[in-house]
Amino acid sequence: MPNYNRSGVILIVLLVLVVAAYGIVSLTDYNIPYFNIVEKGIYNLVSPLINLTTGIYNTISDYWQGIFQLNKILAENEELEKDLAAAERKINRLQMQARENKRLRELLAFKELVPYQTMGARVIGYAPSPWQKKMTINKGREHGIKLRMPVISYNGLLVGRIDYVGSDSSQIKLVNDPGFVVGGIIESNNSRTIGLVKGQLQEERYNTFNNVNWDAKMEIGDLILTSGLSDNYPKGLPIGKVKEVKQANYGLSQKAILELFFANRTIEEVLVITEF
Amino acid sequence: MKRELLYSILIIFLIILQLTIKVLLPDIGLVPDFLLIITIISAIVGGRKQGMIAGFFTGIIQDVFSFGSFGVYTLLKLLLGFVFGFMETHFFRENFVIPPLTVFLGTLIQEFLVILLNENLIFAVNYFSVLIEVILPLAGINALVGFIFYVFYYYYDRAGGQV
């Protein structure tokens, strides 16, 4: 028979009561301000520590690379200068085309496509669970980040959306999280069919593209972009390409397996779309 | 007091390590669940009360950074801390096999219960492939890290320190 002391029993009862209350609150989605304060308090207490840790690591890593890879950096710099010159020539050409495009749009009375506003952020942590695909970034409420803002990589690929906002850091629900859903559209000459892109757990590099019309033309290699039909994401962000097409709902619809462009293992920095 | 302080510093260090290890080592596949390991080792060497306290705090942190709110990890880690705390008086400290085995078993229980208690996972996963690809490798890594932790604990304890 185990020995129980009074303070131990009181502690156990208290902890079980608190956890039961947490459980009820999270199951019913009922908002109790006190729990929110504790939750935010813990988040805001820990996130500066992880920001500091990754900051120190990045500084040391940068110095290390600077010292031991000087020749490589010089060669890379030379290469980048050439690329920059080529990019500048491309920009000039594009500016010319943009002016022409604007003039033609005015002639046709088309609505102008507004480019979105972005904010750069550094990845400072990942979810401590194999069942959640989330990243923590070093920008939060104080920097103007809000819930459900879309997040892209520096080359414009959809990474996810803001799922939790702390005072100076936020969490991103990644595009391959099992709870992630976004409207997608096929970008091909033959088809502009829409469907739902959903995250899945089994293979983190692949998502599913569901609820596609049974007669829609969808081929392996087709590009899937955000549809922009909801107000949550801008139109045209690349998500992935079709890897496999299947029948679903006994032939009443189609689904596809998407190979995601975004691979969360290599991402170090992201752009949060603050306005679109 | 010194013991509590050391213990708190260790938990904070492991929390930071668990959250940032993928940033520091981008190619790492599965991240060991340091928070579960510390909960179970605390429970088997310190008993139910210590196990529950460790489980409660590590669970809260894991929940806040995984699900964005309190929930399943707080409950599970607290319960695992309590259940494995019963082993405190039932194993010899010199037995280096029991701690990693307990961590292995604890990982299996925790991960299966997380799936069963999560509406996004319960009907979406292929249990067999998840067992082979995620749960068993994770349990193996946790057991190995748990063994290393326990060896450190054992020799630290023998040298006169106490965690």
Interface residues (C-beta under 8 A of the other chain):
Chain A: P2 G8 L11 I12 L15 V16 V19 Y22 G23 V25 S26 F35 V38 E39 I42 Y43 V46 L49 I50 T53 T54 Y57 V123 I124 G125 Y126 A127 P128 S129 P130 W131 Q132 K134 T136 D163 Y164 Q171 P178 G179 Q200 L201 Q202 R265 T266 E268
Chain B: I12 I15 I16 Q18 L19 T20 I21 K22 V23 L24 P26 D27 L30 V31 D33 L35 R48 K49 M52 I53 F56 I60 I61 Q62 V64 F65 S66 F67 G68 S69 F70 G71 Y73 T74 L75 L78 F82 F86 T89 E111 V114 I115 N118 N120 L121 A124 V125 N126 S129 V130 E133 V134 L138
